[in-house]
Amino acid sequence: MTTDAVSRSSHDEELITRYTLGERVNHWIGALAYTYLLATGLAFWSPYLYWLAAVVGGGPAARFWHPWLGLIFTVSLFWTFKEWRRDMQMDSSDRAWAKAIPYYIENEDDKLPPVGRFNFGQKLFFWGIFYSVILLLLSGVVLWYTETLPWSLRYVRYAAILIHASVALITIGLFLIHVYMSAILEEGSFGSMIHGYVTRAWAWTFHRTWYYEVDGRSRPKPPLKQ
């Protein structure tokens, strides 16, 4: 075996698969769909933001594609639910992690209790988005066919508008927190959703219980560089 091959093999042993190809493709389909929904939704919400509709093809195109991209985003999320629902269940380790969250905010990750594949904050984000999308889907269907509703059901239309706009604003807040946490606060998390891998040190530092599970050992190797 050549020196380069030995070096490559040694490097590969430091890595752990964090996300499969299917999980990554689905994530970016959902992310792109949500970005389009965000731009068009804000354009519909305020006349001061209507210029966003021009960026994504104009008002008529935005009105046509917004509900369809909403369906794509919903399917993407439901697929994620099917794949991750067990990993997203709350347990006692999440409650312990929640109490220690000041350490996470201050980047003192070595003081955090061990957690599984996803931590308490990630689970809150997932369930917040999941139930929000259900409300957006139900209210969105009403708004999609609002012209066919009889005038006697106008309060259903008003309720759908209120729910859709309010819940959409909640998802925007969750989305901004998610981007900040994955791209800045938890270094290495964003890259793992691109290439699918994390170092053993990263897994041991942020998701130690999950590290033990995928490593198949009772004790981890001494953490390598992240």
ZABADO-244568 format. One record per residue (C-alpha): residue in one letter; x negated, y negated, z. Coordinates in steps of 0.05 Angstrom, whole numbers, plus 5000, padded with zeros to 4 digits. Layout:
BEGIN
<node><type>a</type><xx>X</xx><yy>Y</yy><zz>Z</zz></node>
...
***
This chain:
BEGIN
<node><type>m</type><xx>5000</xx><yy>5000</yy><zz>5000</zz></node>
<node><type>t</type><xx>4972</xx><yy>4932</yy><zz>4980</zz></node>
<node><type>t</type><xx>4960</xx><yy>4875</yy><zz>5030</zz></node>
<node><type>d</type><xx>5018</xx><yy>4835</yy><zz>5000</zz></node>
<node><type>a</type><xx>5064</xx><yy>4895</yy><zz>5007</zz></node>
<node><type>v</type><xx>5044</xx><yy>4904</yy><zz>5080</zz></node>
<node><type>s</type><xx>5055</xx><yy>4830</yy><zz>5093</zz></node>
<node><type>r</type><xx>5123</xx><yy>4831</yy><zz>5060</zz></node>
<node><type>s</type><xx>5144</xx><yy>4894</yy><zz>5098</zz></node>
<node><type>s</type><xx>5122</xx><yy>4862</yy><zz>5164</zz></node>
<node><type>h</type><xx>5161</xx><yy>4799</yy><zz>5147</zz></node>
<node><type>d</type><xx>5224</xx><yy>4838</yy><zz>5130</zz></node>
<node><type>e</type><xx>5221</xx><yy>4873</yy><zz>5197</zz></node>
<node><type>e</type><xx>5229</xx><yy>4805</yy><zz>5231</zz></node>
<node><type>l</type><xx>5295</xx><yy>4793</yy><zz>5197</zz></node>
<node><type>i</type><xx>5366</xx><yy>4815</yy><zz>5216</zz></node>
<node><type>t</type><xx>5425</xx><yy>4812</yy><zz>5169</zz></node>
<node><type>r</type><xx>5473</xx><yy>4760</yy><zz>5196</zz></node>
<node><type>y</type><xx>5524</xx><yy>4757</yy><zz>5139</zz></node>
<node><type>t</type><xx>5538</xx><yy>4804</yy><zz>5082</zz></node>
<node><type>l</type><xx>5541</xx><yy>4779</yy><zz>5010</zz></node>
<node><type>g</type><xx>5617</xx><yy>4785</yy><zz>5011</zz></node>
<node><type>e</type><xx>5622</xx><yy>4744</yy><zz>5075</zz></node>
<node><type>r</type><xx>5577</xx><yy>4690</yy><zz>5046</zz></node>
<node><type>v</type><xx>5614</xx><yy>4686</yy><zz>4979</zz></node>
<node><type>n</type><xx>5681</xx><yy>4683</yy><zz>5015</zz></node>
<node><type>h</type><xx>5655</xx><yy>4629</yy><zz>5062</zz></node>
<node><type>w</type><xx>5632</xx><yy>4583</yy><zz>5006</zz></node>
<node><type>i</type><xx>5696</xx><yy>4594</yy><zz>4966</zz></node>
<node><type>g</type><xx>5734</xx><yy>4572</yy><zz>5028</zz></node>
<node><type>a</type><xx>5687</xx><yy>4514</yy><zz>5040</zz></node>
<node><type>l</type><xx>5694</xx><yy>4487</yy><zz>4969</zz></node>
<node><type>a</type><xx>5769</xx><yy>4496</yy><zz>4971</zz></node>
<node><type>y</type><xx>5773</xx><yy>4458</yy><zz>5036</zz></node>
<node><type>t</type><xx>5729</xx><yy>4402</yy><zz>5010</zz></node>
<node><type>y</type><xx>5777</xx><yy>4393</yy><zz>4952</zz></node>
<node><type>l</type><xx>5837</xx><yy>4395</yy><zz>4998</zz></node>
<node><type>l</type><xx>5804</xx><yy>4345</yy><zz>5044</zz></node>
<node><type>a</type><xx>5791</xx><yy>4295</yy><zz>4987</zz></node>
<node><type>t</type><xx>5860</xx><yy>4302</yy><zz>4955</zz></node>
<node><type>g</type><xx>5896</xx><yy>4304</yy><zz>5022</zz></node>
<node><type>l</type><xx>5863</xx><yy>4239</yy><zz>5045</zz></node>
<node><type>a</type><xx>5880</xx><yy>4208</yy><zz>4977</zz></node>
<node><type>f</type><xx>5954</xx><yy>4225</yy><zz>4988</zz></node>
<node><type>w</type><xx>5952</xx><yy>4203</yy><zz>5061</zz></node>
<node><type>s</type><xx>5929</xx><yy>4131</yy><zz>5052</zz></node>
<node><type>p</type><xx>5930</xx><yy>4083</yy><zz>4992</zz></node>
<node><type>y</type><xx>5862</xx><yy>4058</yy><zz>5016</zz></node>
<node><type>l</type><xx>5834</xx><yy>4127</yy><zz>5002</zz></node>
<node><type>y</type><xx>5870</xx><yy>4140</yy><zz>4936</zz></node>
<node><type>w</type><xx>5805</xx><yy>4129</yy><zz>4899</zz></node>
<node><type>l</type><xx>5786</xx><yy>4199</yy><zz>4922</zz></node>
<node><type>a</type><xx>5839</xx><yy>4226</yy><zz>4874</zz></node>
<node><type>a</type><xx>5802</xx><yy>4194</yy><zz>4816</zz></node>
<node><type>v</type><xx>5738</xx><yy>4229</yy><zz>4838</zz></node>
<node><type>v</type><xx>5771</xx><yy>4298</yy><zz>4833</zz></node>
<node><type>g</type><xx>5808</xx><yy>4287</yy><zz>4767</zz></node>
<node><type>g</type><xx>5862</xx><yy>4235</yy><zz>4778</zz></node>
<node><type>g</type><xx>5928</xx><yy>4232</yy><zz>4815</zz></node>
<node><type>p</type><xx>5969</xx><yy>4281</yy><zz>4772</zz></node>
<node><type>a</type><xx>5912</xx><yy>4332</yy><zz>4772</zz></node>
<node><type>a</type><xx>5903</xx><yy>4325</yy><zz>4847</zz></node>
<node><type>r</type><xx>5978</xx><yy>4334</yy><zz>4858</zz></node>
<node><type>f</type><xx>5978</xx><yy>4397</yy><zz>4816</zz></node>
<node><type>w</type><xx>5916</xx><yy>4430</yy><zz>4844</zz></node>
<node><type>h</type><xx>5923</xx><yy>4412</yy><zz>4917</zz></node>
<node><type>p</type><xx>5974</xx><yy>4466</yy><zz>4934</zz></node>
<node><type>w</type><xx>5938</xx><yy>4518</yy><zz>4892</zz></node>
<node><type>l</type><xx>5872</xx><yy>4505</yy><zz>4927</zz></node>
<node><type>g</type><xx>5911</xx><yy>4509</yy><zz>4992</zz></node>
<node><type>l</type><xx>5931</xx><yy>4579</yy><zz>4974</zz></node>
<node><type>i</type><xx>5860</xx><yy>4598</yy><zz>4956</zz></node>
<node><type>f</type><xx>5835</xx><yy>4571</yy><zz>5023</zz></node>
<node><type>t</type><xx>5890</xx><yy>4609</yy><zz>5059</zz></node>
<node><type>v</type><xx>5871</xx><yy>4675</yy><zz>5024</zz></node>
<node><type>s</type><xx>5798</xx><yy>4662</yy><zz>5041</zz></node>
<node><type>l</type><xx>5814</xx><yy>4651</yy><zz>5114</zz></node>
<node><type>f</type><xx>5859</xx><yy>4712</yy><zz>5119</zz></node>
<node><type>w</type><xx>5804</xx><yy>4754</yy><zz>5088</zz></node>
<node><type>t</type><xx>5757</xx><yy>4727</yy><zz>5142</zz></node>
<node><type>f</type><xx>5809</xx><yy>4744</yy><zz>5195</zz></node>
<node><type>k</type><xx>5811</xx><yy>4816</yy><zz>5169</zz></node>
<node><type>e</type><xx>5735</xx><yy>4822</yy><zz>5172</zz></node>
<node><type>w</type><xx>5721</xx><yy>4784</yy><zz>5237</zz></node>
<node><type>r</type><xx>5782</xx><yy>4791</yy><zz>5281</zz></node>
<node><type>r</type><xx>5746</xx><yy>4839</yy><zz>5329</zz></node>
<node><type>d</type><xx>5684</xx><yy>4794</yy><zz>5333</zz></node>
<node><type>m</type><xx>5729</xx><yy>4735</yy><zz>5348</zz></node>
<node><type>q</type><xx>5764</xx><yy>4765</yy><zz>5409</zz></node>
<node><type>m</type><xx>5752</xx><yy>4727</yy><zz>5474</zz></node>
<node><type>d</type><xx>5720</xx><yy>4765</yy><zz>5532</zz></node>
<node><type>s</type><xx>5687</xx><yy>4753</yy><zz>5599</zz></node>
<node><type>s</type><xx>5620</xx><yy>4733</yy><zz>5566</zz></node>
<node><type>d</type><xx>5656</xx><yy>4676</yy><zz>5530</zz></node>
<node><type>r</type><xx>5683</xx><yy>4649</yy><zz>5596</zz></node>
<node><type>a</type><xx>5613</xx><yy>4651</yy><zz>5625</zz></node>
<node><type>w</type><xx>5585</xx><yy>4616</yy><zz>5563</zz></node>
<node><type>a</type><xx>5638</xx><yy>4562</yy><zz>5566</zz></node>
<node><type>k</type><xx>5618</xx><yy>4546</yy><zz>5638</zz></node>
<node><type>a</type><xx>5545</xx><yy>4539</yy><zz>5615</zz></node>
<node><type>i</type><xx>5560</xx><yy>4497</yy><zz>5553</zz></node>
<node><type>p</type><xx>5520</xx><yy>4437</yy><zz>5580</zz></node>
<node><type>y</type><xx>5457</xx><yy>4478</yy><zz>5568</zz></node>
<node><type>y</type><xx>5479</xx><yy>4488</yy><zz>5496</zz></node>
<node><type>i</type><xx>5490</xx><yy>4414</yy><zz>5486</zz></node>
<node><type>e</type><xx>5422</xx><yy>4398</yy><zz>5516</zz></node>
<node><type>n</type><xx>5388</xx><yy>4452</yy><zz>5473</zz></node>
<node><type>e</type><xx>5368</xx><yy>4493</yy><zz>5534</zz></node>
<node><type>d</type><xx>5389</xx><yy>4557</yy><zz>5499</zz></node>
<node><type>d</type><xx>5346</xx><yy>4602</yy><zz>5543</zz></node>
<node><type>k</type><xx>5393</xx><yy>4586</yy><zz>5601</zz></node>
<node><type>l</type><xx>5456</xx><yy>4608</yy><zz>5565</zz></node>
<node><type>p</type><xx>5488</xx><yy>4676</yy><zz>5582</zz></node>
<node><type>p</type><xx>5483</xx><yy>4728</yy><zz>5526</zz></node>
<node><type>v</type><xx>5541</xx><yy>4730</yy><zz>5476</zz></node>
<node><type>g</type><xx>5561</xx><yy>4773</yy><zz>5417</zz></node>
<node><type>r</type><xx>5561</xx><yy>4756</yy><zz>5343</zz></node>
<node><type>f</type><xx>5599</xx><yy>4691</yy><zz>5355</zz></node>
<node><type>n</type><xx>5598</xx><yy>4645</yy><zz>5416</zz></node>
<node><type>f</type><xx>5656</xx><yy>4613</yy><zz>5452</zz></node>
<node><type>g</type><xx>5654</xx><yy>4549</yy><zz>5410</zz></node>
<node><type>q</type><xx>5653</xx><yy>4587</yy><zz>5344</zz></node>
<node><type>k</type><xx>5713</xx><yy>4628</yy><zz>5366</zz></node>
<node><type>l</type><xx>5752</xx><yy>4566</yy><zz>5386</zz></node>
<node><type>f</type><xx>5737</xx><yy>4536</yy><zz>5318</zz></node>
<node><type>f</type><xx>5760</xx><yy>4599</yy><zz>5282</zz></node>
<node><type>w</type><xx>5826</xx><yy>4606</yy><zz>5319</zz></node>
<node><type>g</type><xx>5838</xx><yy>4531</yy><zz>5314</zz></node>
<node><type>i</type><xx>5830</xx><yy>4534</yy><zz>5238</zz></node>
<node><type>f</type><xx>5869</xx><yy>4600</yy><zz>5233</zz></node>
<node><type>y</type><xx>5932</xx><yy>4575</yy><zz>5268</zz></node>
<node><type>s</type><xx>5926</xx><yy>4506</yy><zz>5235</zz></node>
<node><type>v</type><xx>5926</xx><yy>4538</yy><zz>5166</zz></node>
<node><type>i</type><xx>5989</xx><yy>4577</yy><zz>5183</zz></node>
<node><type>l</type><xx>6024</xx><yy>4511</yy><zz>5200</zz></node>
<node><type>l</type><xx>5995</xx><yy>4478</yy><zz>5138</zz></node>
<node><type>l</type><xx>6019</xx><yy>4535</yy><zz>5095</zz></node>
<node><type>l</type><xx>6090</xx><yy>4533</yy><zz>5121</zz></node>
<node><type>s</type><xx>6096</xx><yy>4458</yy><zz>5118</zz></node>
<node><type>g</type><xx>6060</xx><yy>4456</yy><zz>5051</zz></node>
<node><type>v</type><xx>6110</xx><yy>4503</yy><zz>5019</zz></node>
<node><type>v</type><xx>6166</xx><yy>4455</yy><zz>5040</zz></node>
<node><type>l</type><xx>6128</xx><yy>4396</yy><zz>5010</zz></node>
<node><type>w</type><xx>6111</xx><yy>4435</yy><zz>4947</zz></node>
<node><type>y</type><xx>6185</xx><yy>4445</yy><zz>4933</zz></node>
<node><type>t</type><xx>6211</xx><yy>4383</yy><zz>4967</zz></node>
<node><type>e</type><xx>6249</xx><yy>4360</yy><zz>4905</zz></node>
<node><type>t</type><xx>6293</xx><yy>4421</yy><zz>4909</zz></node>
<node><type>l</type><xx>6314</xx><yy>4410</yy><zz>4981</zz></node>
<node><type>p</type><xx>6385</xx><yy>4382</yy><zz>4989</zz></node>
<node><type>w</type><xx>6392</xx><yy>4315</yy><zz>5024</zz></node>
<node><type>s</type><xx>6425</xx><yy>4350</yy><zz>5083</zz></node>
<node><type>l</type><xx>6357</xx><yy>4382</yy><zz>5098</zz></node>
<node><type>r</type><xx>6319</xx><yy>4316</yy><zz>5096</zz></node>
<node><type>y</type><xx>6297</xx><yy>4325</yy><zz>5168</zz></node>
<node><type>v</type><xx>6262</xx><yy>4389</yy><zz>5148</zz></node>
<node><type>r</type><xx>6224</xx><yy>4348</yy><zz>5097</zz></node>
<node><type>y</type><xx>6207</xx><yy>4295</yy><zz>5149</zz></node>
<node><type>a</type><xx>6183</xx><yy>4348</yy><zz>5198</zz></node>
<node><type>a</type><xx>6141</xx><yy>4381</yy><zz>5145</zz></node>
<node><type>i</type><xx>6107</xx><yy>4315</yy><zz>5128</zz></node>
<node><type>l</type><xx>6092</xx><yy>4301</yy><zz>5202</zz></node>
<node><type>i</type><xx>6066</xx><yy>4372</yy><zz>5215</zz></node>
<node><type>h</type><xx>6024</xx><yy>4374</yy><zz>5152</zz></node>
<node><type>a</type><xx>5990</xx><yy>4307</yy><zz>5163</zz></node>
<node><type>s</type><xx>5979</xx><yy>4318</yy><zz>5238</zz></node>
<node><type>v</type><xx>5951</xx><yy>4388</yy><zz>5232</zz></node>
<node><type>a</type><xx>5907</xx><yy>4367</yy><zz>5173</zz></node>
<node><type>l</type><xx>5875</xx><yy>4313</yy><zz>5217</zz></node>
<node><type>i</type><xx>5861</xx><yy>4367</yy><zz>5269</zz></node>
<node><type>t</type><xx>5826</xx><yy>4410</yy><zz>5218</zz></node>
<node><type>i</type><xx>5784</xx><yy>4350</yy><zz>5196</zz></node>
<node><type>g</type><xx>5759</xx><yy>4343</yy><zz>5268</zz></node>
<node><type>l</type><xx>5745</xx><yy>4417</yy><zz>5273</zz></node>
<node><type>f</type><xx>5709</xx><yy>4415</yy><zz>5205</zz></node>
<node><type>l</type><xx>5663</xx><yy>4358</yy><zz>5227</zz></node>
<node><type>i</type><xx>5646</xx><yy>4394</yy><zz>5291</zz></node>
<node><type>h</type><xx>5633</xx><yy>4458</yy><zz>5253</zz></node>
<node><type>v</type><xx>5586</xx><yy>4424</yy><zz>5204</zz></node>
<node><type>y</type><xx>5548</xx><yy>4389</yy><zz>5260</zz></node>
<node><type>m</type><xx>5540</xx><yy>4452</yy><zz>5301</zz></node>
<node><type>s</type><xx>5519</xx><yy>4497</yy><zz>5243</zz></node>
<node><type>a</type><xx>5473</xx><yy>4447</yy><zz>5207</zz></node>
<node><type>i</type><xx>5442</xx><yy>4410</yy><zz>5266</zz></node>
<node><type>l</type><xx>5457</xx><yy>4436</yy><zz>5335</zz></node>
<node><type>e</type><xx>5443</xx><yy>4510</yy><zz>5322</zz></node>
<node><type>e</type><xx>5381</xx><yy>4509</yy><zz>5278</zz></node>
<node><type>g</type><xx>5379</xx><yy>4566</yy><zz>5228</zz></node>
<node><type>s</type><xx>5454</xx><yy>4578</yy><zz>5228</zz></node>
<node><type>f</type><xx>5467</xx><yy>4541</yy><zz>5163</zz></node>
<node><type>g</type><xx>5412</xx><yy>4577</yy><zz>5126</zz></node>
<node><type>s</type><xx>5438</xx><yy>4645</yy><zz>5147</zz></node>
<node><type>m</type><xx>5503</xx><yy>4630</yy><zz>5110</zz></node>
<node><type>i</type><xx>5462</xx><yy>4619</yy><zz>5046</zz></node>
<node><type>h</type><xx>5412</xx><yy>4677</yy><zz>5047</zz></node>
<node><type>g</type><xx>5446</xx><yy>4721</yy><zz>5098</zz></node>
<node><type>y</type><xx>5388</xx><yy>4732</yy><zz>5147</zz></node>
<node><type>v</type><xx>5363</xx><yy>4707</yy><zz>5214</zz></node>
<node><type>t</type><xx>5299</xx><yy>4721</yy><zz>5251</zz></node>
<node><type>r</type><xx>5299</xx><yy>4767</yy><zz>5311</zz></node>
<node><type>a</type><xx>5279</xx><yy>4708</yy><zz>5354</zz></node>
<node><type>w</type><xx>5340</xx><yy>4668</yy><zz>5330</zz></node>
<node><type>a</type><xx>5387</xx><yy>4727</yy><zz>5344</zz></node>
<node><type>w</type><xx>5356</xx><yy>4738</yy><zz>5413</zz></node>
<node><type>t</type><xx>5361</xx><yy>4664</yy><zz>5430</zz></node>
<node><type>f</type><xx>5432</xx><yy>4648</yy><zz>5408</zz></node>
<node><type>h</type><xx>5469</xx><yy>4715</yy><zz>5405</zz></node>
<node><type>r</type><xx>5432</xx><yy>4763</yy><zz>5450</zz></node>
<node><type>t</type><xx>5487</xx><yy>4815</yy><zz>5460</zz></node>
<node><type>w</type><xx>5495</xx><yy>4818</yy><zz>5384</zz></node>
<node><type>y</type><xx>5419</xx><yy>4824</yy><zz>5377</zz></node>
<node><type>y</type><xx>5419</xx><yy>4886</yy><zz>5422</zz></node>
<node><type>e</type><xx>5476</xx><yy>4916</yy><zz>5381</zz></node>
<node><type>v</type><xx>5443</xx><yy>4908</yy><zz>5313</zz></node>
<node><type>d</type><xx>5373</xx><yy>4922</yy><zz>5337</zz></node>
<node><type>g</type><xx>5395</xx><yy>4988</yy><zz>5368</zz></node>
<node><type>r</type><xx>5349</xx><yy>4981</yy><zz>5428</zz></node>
<node><type>s</type><xx>5361</xx><yy>4971</yy><zz>5502</zz></node>
<node><type>r</type><xx>5309</xx><yy>4916</yy><zz>5504</zz></node>
<node><type>p</type><xx>5290</xx><yy>4866</yy><zz>5449</zz></node>
<node><type>k</type><xx>5222</xx><yy>4859</yy><zz>5419</zz></node>
<node><type>p</type><xx>5184</xx><yy>4797</yy><zz>5444</zz></node>
<node><type>p</type><xx>5216</xx><yy>4740</yy><zz>5405</zz></node>
<node><type>l</type><xx>5178</xx><yy>4720</yy><zz>5343</zz></node>
<node><type>k</type><xx>5177</xx><yy>4650</yy><zz>5315</zz></node>
<node><type>q</type><xx>5245</xx><yy>4624</yy><zz>5293</zz></node>
***
